[in-house]
Amino acid sequence: GVSYLKVDGPDQYERVSGTSLGGGTFWGLGRLLTGCKTFDELLELSTHGDNSAVDMLVGDIYGGLDYEKIGLE
């Protein structure tokens, strides 16, 4: 899984939330979808992909807005 931490300083942090989706999910889905036999093989394969074809970007959500008006850069 993946933990979300609130960090207030070098020695001040706390876990505030998390998700069960992480490396195991990546490995399981990747193995089923690609036929890779090892985690390292899957990682190597991932370096050749183009995530811009599937990831949502700020522009996909907010369109062509003036991002500064909504506090984004």
VEXFI-651202 format. One record per residue: z, x, y of N, C-alpha, C in turn. Coordinates in nm, 2 decimals, always signed. Layout:
@n_pz Z&n_px X&n_py Y&ca_pz Z&ca_px X&ca_py Y&c_pz Z&c_px X&c_py Y
...
//
This chain:
@n_pz +0.00&n_px +0.08&n_py -0.12&ca_pz +0.00&ca_px +0.00&ca_py +0.00&c_pz +0.00&c_px +0.08&c_py +0.12
@n_pz +0.00&n_px +0.02&n_py +0.24&ca_pz +0.00&ca_px +0.08&ca_py +0.37&c_pz +0.12&c_px +0.03&c_py +0.45
@n_pz +0.20&n_px +0.12&n_py +0.51&ca_pz +0.31&ca_px +0.08&ca_py +0.59&c_pz +0.28&c_px +0.09&c_py +0.74
@n_pz +0.33&n_px +0.00&n_py +0.82&ca_pz +0.31&ca_px +0.00&ca_py +0.96&c_pz +0.45&c_px +0.04&c_py +1.02
@n_pz +0.45&n_px +0.15&n_py +1.10&ca_pz +0.57&ca_px +0.21&ca_py +1.15&c_pz +0.57&c_px +0.19&c_py +1.30
@n_pz +0.69&n_px +0.16&n_py +1.36&ca_pz +0.71&ca_px +0.16&ca_py +1.50&c_pz +0.78&c_px +0.30&c_py +1.53
@n_pz +0.71&n_px +0.38&n_py +1.61&ca_pz +0.76&ca_px +0.51&ca_py +1.64&c_pz +0.80&c_px +0.52&c_py +1.79
@n_pz +0.93&n_px +0.55&n_py +1.81&ca_pz +0.99&ca_px +0.56&ca_py +1.95&c_pz +1.01&c_px +0.70&c_py +1.99
@n_pz +1.00&n_px +0.79&n_py +1.90&ca_pz +1.02&ca_px +0.93&ca_py +1.93&c_pz +1.02&c_px +1.01&c_py +1.80
@n_pz +1.03&n_px +1.15&n_py +1.81&ca_pz +1.02&ca_px +1.23&ca_py +1.69&c_pz +1.11&c_px +1.19&c_py +1.57
@n_pz +1.23&n_px +1.15&n_py +1.61&ca_pz +1.33&ca_px +1.11&ca_py +1.50&c_pz +1.36&c_px +0.96&c_py +1.51
@n_pz +1.29&n_px +0.89&n_py +1.58&ca_pz +1.31&ca_px +0.74&ca_py +1.60&c_pz +1.19&c_px +0.66&c_py +1.55
@n_pz +1.20&n_px +0.61&n_py +1.43&ca_pz +1.10&ca_px +0.53&ca_py +1.38&c_pz +1.15&c_px +0.43&c_py +1.28
@n_pz +1.08&n_px +0.32&n_py +1.25&ca_pz +1.12&ca_px +0.22&ca_py +1.15&c_pz +1.00&c_px +0.16&c_py +1.10
@n_pz +1.01&n_px +0.12&n_py +0.97&ca_pz +0.90&ca_px +0.04&ca_py +0.91&c_pz +0.91&c_px -0.10&c_py +0.96
@n_pz +0.80&n_px -0.15&n_py +1.01&ca_pz +0.81&ca_px -0.29&ca_py +1.07&c_pz +0.73&c_px -0.39&c_py +0.98
@n_pz +0.64&n_px -0.34&n_py +0.90&ca_pz +0.56&ca_px -0.43&ca_py +0.82&c_pz +0.48&c_px -0.34&c_py +0.72
@n_pz +0.39&n_px -0.41&n_py +0.64&ca_pz +0.31&ca_px -0.34&ca_py +0.55&c_pz +0.22&c_px -0.43&c_py +0.48
@n_pz +0.13&n_px -0.37&n_py +0.39&ca_pz +0.04&ca_px -0.45&ca_py +0.31&c_pz +0.03&c_px -0.39&c_py +0.18
@n_pz +0.00&n_px -0.47&n_py +0.08&ca_pz -0.02&ca_px -0.42&ca_py -0.06&c_pz -0.16&c_px -0.36&c_py -0.08
@n_pz -0.25&n_px -0.38&n_py +0.02&ca_pz -0.38&ca_px -0.32&ca_py +0.01&c_pz -0.38&c_px -0.18&c_py +0.05
@n_pz -0.43&n_px -0.09&n_py -0.03&ca_pz -0.43&ca_px +0.05&ca_py +0.01&c_pz -0.52&c_px +0.13&c_py -0.09
@n_pz -0.48&n_px +0.25&n_py -0.13&ca_pz -0.56&ca_px +0.33&ca_py -0.22&c_pz -0.59&c_px +0.27&c_py -0.35
@n_pz -0.50&n_px +0.20&n_py -0.41&ca_pz -0.52&ca_px +0.13&ca_py -0.54&c_pz -0.63&c_px +0.03&c_py -0.53
@n_pz -0.63&n_px -0.05&n_py -0.42&ca_pz -0.74&ca_px -0.15&ca_py -0.40&c_pz -0.87&c_px -0.08&c_py -0.38
@n_pz -0.87&n_px +0.02&n_py -0.30&ca_pz -0.99&ca_px +0.10&ca_py -0.27&c_pz -1.05&c_px +0.15&c_py -0.41
@n_pz -0.96&n_px +0.21&n_py -0.49&ca_pz -1.01&ca_px +0.27&ca_py -0.61&c_pz -1.06&c_px +0.16&c_py -0.71
@n_pz -0.98&n_px +0.05&n_py -0.72&ca_pz -1.02&ca_px -0.05&ca_py -0.82&c_pz -1.16&c_px -0.12&c_py -0.78
@n_pz -1.17&n_px -0.15&n_py -0.65&ca_pz -1.30&ca_px -0.21&ca_py -0.61&c_pz -1.41&c_px -0.11&c_py -0.61
@n_pz -1.38&n_px +0.01&n_py -0.57&ca_pz -1.48&ca_px +0.11&ca_py -0.57&c_pz -1.53&c_px +0.14&c_py -0.71
@n_pz -1.44&n_px +0.15&n_py -0.80&ca_pz -1.48&ca_px +0.18&ca_py -0.94&c_pz -1.57&c_px +0.07&c_py -1.00
@n_pz -1.53&n_px -0.06&n_py -0.97&ca_pz -1.61&ca_px -0.17&ca_py -1.02&c_pz -1.75&c_px -0.18&c_py -0.95
@n_pz -1.75&n_px -0.15&n_py -0.83&ca_pz -1.88&ca_px -0.17&ca_py -0.75&c_pz -1.98&c_px -0.05&c_py -0.77
@n_pz -1.92&n_px +0.07&n_py -0.80&ca_pz -2.01&ca_px +0.18&ca_py -0.80&c_pz -2.02&c_px +0.25&c_py -0.94
@n_pz -1.93&n_px +0.22&n_py -1.03&ca_pz -1.93&ca_px +0.29&ca_py -1.16&c_pz -1.87&c_px +0.43&c_py -1.15
@n_pz -1.81&n_px +0.47&n_py -1.04&ca_pz -1.75&ca_px +0.60&ca_py -1.03&c_pz -1.64&c_px +0.62&c_py -1.14
@n_pz -1.63&n_px +0.74&n_py -1.20&ca_pz -1.53&ca_px +0.76&ca_py -1.30&c_pz -1.40&c_px +0.83&c_py -1.25
@n_pz -1.41&n_px +0.89&n_py -1.13&ca_pz -1.29&ca_px +0.95&ca_py -1.07&c_pz -1.27&c_px +0.91&c_py -0.93
@n_pz -1.15&n_px +0.92&n_py -0.88&ca_pz -1.12&ca_px +0.89&ca_py -0.74&c_pz -1.19&c_px +0.98&c_py -0.65
@n_pz -1.19&n_px +1.11&n_py -0.69&ca_pz -1.26&ca_px +1.21&ca_py -0.61&c_pz -1.41&c_px +1.18&c_py -0.60
@n_pz -1.47&n_px +1.14&n_py -0.70&ca_pz -1.61&ca_px +1.10&ca_py -0.70&c_pz -1.63&c_px +0.98&c_py -0.60
@n_pz -1.54&n_px +0.89&n_py -0.60&ca_pz -1.55&ca_px +0.78&ca_py -0.51&c_pz -1.54&c_px +0.82&c_py -0.36
@n_pz -1.44&n_px +0.91&n_py -0.34&ca_pz -1.43&ca_px +0.97&ca_py -0.20&c_pz -1.55&c_px +1.04&c_py -0.16
@n_pz -1.61&n_px +1.12&n_py -0.25&ca_pz -1.73&ca_px +1.19&ca_py -0.21&c_pz -1.84&c_px +1.09&c_py -0.18
@n_pz -1.86&n_px +0.99&n_py -0.26&ca_pz -1.96&ca_px +0.89&ca_py -0.23&c_pz -1.94&c_px +0.82&c_py -0.10
@n_pz -1.81&n_px +0.80&n_py -0.06&ca_pz -1.78&ca_px +0.73&ca_py +0.06&c_pz -1.83&c_px +0.81&c_py +0.19
@n_pz -1.84&n_px +0.94&n_py +0.17&ca_pz -1.88&ca_px +1.02&ca_py +0.29&c_pz -2.03&c_px +1.00&c_py +0.32
@n_pz -2.10&n_px +0.94&n_py +0.24&ca_pz -2.25&ca_px +0.92&ca_py +0.26&c_pz -2.28&c_px +0.78&c_py +0.31
@n_pz -2.18&n_px +0.70&n_py +0.33&ca_pz -2.20&ca_px +0.56&ca_py +0.37&c_pz -2.21&c_px +0.55&c_py +0.52
@n_pz -2.24&n_px +0.43&n_py +0.57&ca_pz -2.25&ca_px +0.39&ca_py +0.71&c_pz -2.17&c_px +0.27&c_py +0.74
@n_pz -2.04&n_px +0.30&n_py +0.78&ca_pz -1.95&ca_px +0.19&ca_py +0.80&c_pz -1.98&c_px +0.10&c_py +0.91
@n_pz -2.07&n_px +0.14&n_py +1.01&ca_pz -2.11&ca_px +0.06&ca_py +1.12&c_pz -2.18&c_px -0.07&c_py +1.08
@n_pz -2.24&n_px -0.06&n_py +0.95&ca_pz -2.31&ca_px -0.18&ca_py +0.90&c_pz -2.22&c_px -0.29&c_py +0.85
@n_pz -2.09&n_px -0.26&n_py +0.83&ca_pz -2.00&ca_px -0.36&ca_py +0.78&c_pz -1.87&c_px -0.38&c_py +0.86
@n_pz -1.83&n_px -0.28&n_py +0.93&ca_pz -1.71&ca_px -0.29&ca_py +1.01&c_pz -1.73&c_px -0.37&c_py +1.14
@n_pz -1.63&n_px -0.45&n_py +1.17&ca_pz -1.64&ca_px -0.53&ca_py +1.30&c_pz -1.60&c_px -0.43&c_py +1.41
@n_pz -1.67&n_px -0.44&n_py +1.52&ca_pz -1.64&ca_px -0.36&ca_py +1.64&c_pz -1.59&c_px -0.45&c_py +1.75
@n_pz -1.53&n_px -0.39&n_py +1.85&ca_pz -1.48&ca_px -0.48&ca_py +1.96&c_pz -1.59&c_px -0.56&c_py +2.02
@n_pz -1.71&n_px -0.51&n_py +2.03&ca_pz -1.82&ca_px -0.59&ca_py +2.08&c_pz -1.86&c_px -0.70&c_py +1.99
@n_pz -1.83&n_px -0.69&n_py +1.86&ca_pz -1.86&ca_px -0.81&ca_py +1.77&c_pz -1.77&c_px -0.92&c_py +1.79
@n_pz -1.65&n_px -0.89&n_py +1.84&ca_pz -1.55&ca_px -0.99&ca_py +1.86&c_pz -1.56&c_px -1.05&c_py +2.00
@n_pz -1.57&n_px -0.96&n_py +2.10&ca_pz -1.57&ca_px -1.01&ca_py +2.24&c_pz -1.71&c_px -1.02&c_py +2.31
@n_pz -1.81&n_px -0.98&n_py +2.24&ca_pz -1.94&ca_px -0.99&ca_py +2.29&c_pz -1.96&c_px -0.89&c_py +2.40
@n_pz -2.05&n_px -0.92&n_py +2.50&ca_pz -2.08&ca_px -0.83&ca_py +2.61&c_pz -1.99&c_px -0.84&c_py +2.73
@n_pz -1.87&n_px -0.87&n_py +2.71&ca_pz -1.77&ca_px -0.89&ca_py +2.82&c_pz -1.75&c_px -0.76&c_py +2.89
@n_pz -1.70&n_px -0.77&n_py +3.02&ca_pz -1.65&ca_px -0.65&ca_py +3.09&c_pz -1.51&c_px -0.62&c_py +3.03
@n_pz -1.51&n_px -0.52&n_py +2.94&ca_pz -1.39&ca_px -0.49&ca_py +2.87&c_pz -1.26&c_px -0.46&c_py +2.95
@n_pz -1.29&n_px -0.40&n_py +3.07&ca_pz -1.18&ca_px -0.37&ca_py +3.16&c_pz -1.10&c_px -0.50&c_py +3.21
@n_pz -1.17&n_px -0.61&n_py +3.22&ca_pz -1.11&ca_px -0.73&ca_py +3.26&c_pz -1.01&c_px -0.78&c_py +3.16
@n_pz -1.03&n_px -0.75&n_py +3.04&ca_pz -0.93&ca_px -0.79&ca_py +2.93&c_pz -0.84&c_px -0.68&c_py +2.88
@n_pz -0.84&n_px -0.57&n_py +2.96&ca_pz -0.75&ca_px -0.46&ca_py +2.93&c_pz -0.80&c_px -0.36&c_py +2.82
@n_pz -0.93&n_px -0.36&n_py +2.80&ca_pz -0.98&ca_px -0.27&ca_py +2.70&c_pz -1.07&c_px -0.17&c_py +2.77
@n_pz -1.09&n_px -0.06&n_py +2.70&ca_pz -1.18&ca_px +0.04&ca_py +2.76&c_pz -1.30&c_px +0.06&c_py +2.67
//
